Amino acid sequence: MNEEYILRSLRATYRQLVEGLTRRVRWITRTLGLLVIVLFAVHLRFPEALPHVLRLSLSQMVFIDLLLLVAERVLVVEQALAAELERRRQVWIHRQRKDAYEHFRNLLRERGPIVKRLDLLQFSGVTALPLVEEAARACRGAHVRMLIVKPERADEYDEKGFHRTRIEHTLQALRVLFEEQPRLTVDVWYYSTPLAISGVLVDNVLVCSGWYHVFPSPQLNDRLSIRGHITPAITAADVSAEPLLSMVRAQFEAVLRVAEHALHLAPQTGDSAPLEKGVA
């Protein structure tokens, strides 16, 4: 296991190195090409000024510069192909959900104003707040529906009051965000159904899903603890999203049917009576 981990780390480091070099390839090759021309000019003007190894003939200079030009073109084309393949990619597996949400923010930003609804099935909602913030900036007029666990149910996990505080923080953060971006519509519900998955849905085109890890904690006398933000997650887009999206959508709607409305923020109304479930 350690050898496999080390090998993966080395591969990741190598990819980062190659990506860093290819991003700078034009500057590197052009600088080297210019250096070759300068050395040739110096050799012509001062034939004895350079060491023998640096004295270039015209044919040598042309050959080296052409070689550098070809190398630049090859690397630039490879970089463009890699970027196109990544752009067309539709399924991603992330080591941690917080990494998945960072990637999901970029996908959300790309869709921008065409997004109509962002649905979130969460525990406390804190980890998903950056997604709501992105929707407020990039998806003006979108309707955000968030399901979070009921505070009394949250007290069953970890130290009593810990998750309740995080839930209160989520609600307050949403109120502050609404003050800054009043075109956003936000509805929050509390649920008490058993924990299963976390999910984020954007219309019928984007989905991100992960799992909750519930376990007895020795540090808390075997009281149940819950972790979600550090567990793996899957993100899918467009056509490839359909199987995962339909499963997460079904879970979201099932939980929503028996959830208790907690917060409603809408343009020119602020806090008000709850909307009907499912109304955009």
Summary of the structure (lengths in Angstrom):
residues: 280
radius of gyration: 27.2
end to end distance: 48.5
largest distance: 88.7
contacts: 826
relative contact order: 0.12
helix: 54%
strand: 21%
